Amino acid sequence: MTDVDELLAAFVAGPALARHVLAMGEEVNTDDRNPVEFSFARMVAQTTAFDVERMRATAAALGCGRPEVTGTVDWERVARRRVEIYTIANDWAPVPPATSAPDRERATAHGLYVSGRLSAAVDAFRKQPRPPAGLVETALFAEGLAERGDPEAADYIRVLGASVPAEADAATARLAYRRGLPGVAADALVSAFTRYRTDPWPSQDAMARGLALSREIAAAHPPSASRLYEALTPPFAVRALEQQRRFARVLVARAGGLWKECAEASASLEAHLPWRPDMLRARAECYEQTGDPRAPEAARDVQEFLAAEGADIGRSAR
């Protein structure tokens, strides 16, 4: 968070809501009897059982929708910032029917950003009059402008770097690559991944996009593959994006023709083989290139996957 509006936007309800729910006969949650914990398990396949916006509406009706604060607060600005909670959670924010056109455009921009449509998110945001505010929207503009190779991204990257250096490095890599500087982009990604080993706070979605970018750079500029592979070898802080990182190692090595490294990275996944076409093909090719005795089995796995996929497509067409 960079200002008090971001903090207050995360507030949902005060104690009056808890008393209201208790008065409705709901069971009290205690260490010895924990209905909340068991409810999570029962609701795992449900998508509409819990609604934060409905809770906010109930809290507002009870007069506890805002925390008690000292000083002046722009509550309209706080309300506009609530969309950011959904963006951080990688979800589209709900847009009530009474939402103004500018706020609707802003919510759309956040949703496009969540969906990975970085450049389109900037275009949507610019349909409303207010400038980006806070760290989330700074990141939206840093990545979105970088995706189109716009030098204006540098200003937002600089602001982002003051709070989340790893994210800023990943955005720098995107900007450099889109401007035709793959070597500079690889250096920036190496820096991003190195920082991410000790800093757990960068957005996992932004860093996952950095992993995808590493594969893209390695494929277009094979000399950078070795540095990227090495940067992806140690785990990130708190094992963040562990599976994606390990997959990226295989695909970066394969893109760069690092057959020995690719075979080693593939072998580390044998205990829990990723049953997806890109990983199966990479595994088979790398084993074949290195003369690994598992190459025939890997080739059969690819054919088995493709056969099953073809059968699924055939059933869907009927």
Secondary structure in CASP SS format (residue, H / E / C, confidence):
PFRMAT SS
TARGET T0000
AUTHOR 0000-0000-0000
METHOD secondary structure of the structure
MODEL  1
M C 1.00
T C 1.00
D C 1.00
V H 1.00
D H 1.00
E H 1.00
L H 1.00
L H 1.00
A H 1.00
A C 1.00
F C 1.00
V C 1.00
A C 1.00
G C 1.00
P H 1.00
A H 1.00
L H 1.00
A H 1.00
R H 1.00
H H 1.00
V H 1.00
L H 1.00
A H 1.00
M C 1.00
G C 1.00
E C 1.00
E C 1.00
V C 1.00
N C 1.00
T C 1.00
D C 1.00
D C 1.00
R C 1.00
N C 1.00
P H 1.00
V H 1.00
E H 1.00
F H 1.00
S H 1.00
F H 1.00
A H 1.00
R H 1.00
M C 1.00
V C 1.00
A C 1.00
Q C 1.00
T C 1.00
T C 1.00
A C 1.00
F C 1.00
D C 1.00
V H 1.00
E H 1.00
R H 1.00
M H 1.00
R H 1.00
A H 1.00
T H 1.00
A H 1.00
A H 1.00
A H 1.00
L H 1.00
G C 1.00
C C 1.00
G C 1.00
R C 1.00
P C 1.00
E C 1.00
V C 1.00
T C 1.00
G C 1.00
T C 1.00
V C 1.00
D C 1.00
W H 1.00
E H 1.00
R H 1.00
V H 1.00
A H 1.00
R H 1.00
R H 1.00
R C 1.00
V H 1.00
E H 1.00
I H 1.00
Y H 1.00
T H 1.00
I H 1.00
A C 1.00
N C 1.00
D C 1.00
W C 1.00
A C 1.00
P C 1.00
V C 1.00
P C 1.00
P C 1.00
A C 1.00
T C 1.00
S C 1.00
A H 1.00
P H 1.00
D H 1.00
R H 1.00
E H 1.00
R H 1.00
A H 1.00
T H 1.00
A H 1.00
H H 1.00
G H 1.00
L H 1.00
Y H 1.00
V H 1.00
S C 1.00
G C 1.00
R C 1.00
L H 1.00
S H 1.00
A H 1.00
A H 1.00
V H 1.00
D H 1.00
A H 1.00
F H 1.00
R C 1.00
K C 1.00
Q C 1.00
P C 1.00
R C 1.00
P C 1.00
P C 1.00
A C 1.00
G H 1.00
L H 1.00
V H 1.00
E H 1.00
T H 1.00
A H 1.00
L H 1.00
F H 1.00
A H 1.00
E H 1.00
G H 1.00
L H 1.00
A H 1.00
E H 1.00
R C 1.00
G C 1.00
D C 1.00
P C 1.00
E C 1.00
A H 1.00
A H 1.00
D H 1.00
Y H 1.00
I H 1.00
R H 1.00
V H 1.00
L H 1.00
G H 1.00
A H 1.00
S H 1.00
V C 1.00
P H 1.00
A H 1.00
E H 1.00
A H 1.00
D H 1.00
A H 1.00
A H 1.00
T H 1.00
A H 1.00
R H 1.00
L H 1.00
A H 1.00
Y H 1.00
R H 1.00
R C 1.00
G C 1.00
L C 1.00
P H 1.00
G H 1.00
V H 1.00
A H 1.00
A H 1.00
D H 1.00
A H 1.00
L H 1.00
V H 1.00
S H 1.00
A H 1.00
F H 1.00
T H 1.00
R H 1.00
Y H 1.00
R C 1.00
T C 1.00
D C 1.00
P C 1.00
W C 1.00
P C 1.00
S C 1.00
Q H 1.00
D H 1.00
A H 1.00
M H 1.00
A H 1.00
R H 1.00
G H 1.00
L H 1.00
A H 1.00
L H 1.00
S H 1.00
R H 1.00
E H 1.00
I H 1.00
A H 1.00
A H 1.00
A H 1.00
H C 1.00
P H 1.00
P H 1.00
S H 1.00
A H 1.00
S H 1.00
R H 1.00
L H 1.00
Y H 1.00
E H 1.00
A H 1.00
L C 1.00
T C 1.00
P C 1.00
P C 1.00
F C 1.00
A H 1.00
V H 1.00
R H 1.00
A C 1.00
L C 1.00
E H 1.00
Q H 1.00
Q H 1.00
R H 1.00
R H 1.00
F H 1.00
A H 1.00
R H 1.00
V H 1.00
L H 1.00
V H 1.00
A H 1.00
R H 1.00
A H 1.00
G C 1.00
G C 1.00
L C 1.00
W H 1.00
K H 1.00
E H 1.00
C H 1.00
A H 1.00
E H 1.00
A H 1.00
S H 1.00
A H 1.00
S C 1.00
L C 1.00
E H 1.00
A H 1.00
H H 1.00
L C 1.00
P C 1.00
W C 1.00
R C 1.00
P H 1.00
D H 1.00
M H 1.00
L H 1.00
R H 1.00
A H 1.00
R H 1.00
A H 1.00
E H 1.00
C H 1.00
Y H 1.00
E H 1.00
Q H 1.00
T H 1.00
G C 1.00
D C 1.00
P C 1.00
R C 1.00
A H 1.00
P H 1.00
E H 1.00
A H 1.00
A H 1.00
R H 1.00
D H 1.00
V H 1.00
Q H 1.00
E H 1.00
F H 1.00
L H 1.00
A H 1.00
A H 1.00
E H 1.00
G H 1.00
A H 1.00
D H 1.00
I H 1.00
G H 1.00
R H 1.00
S H 1.00
A H 1.00
R C 1.00
END
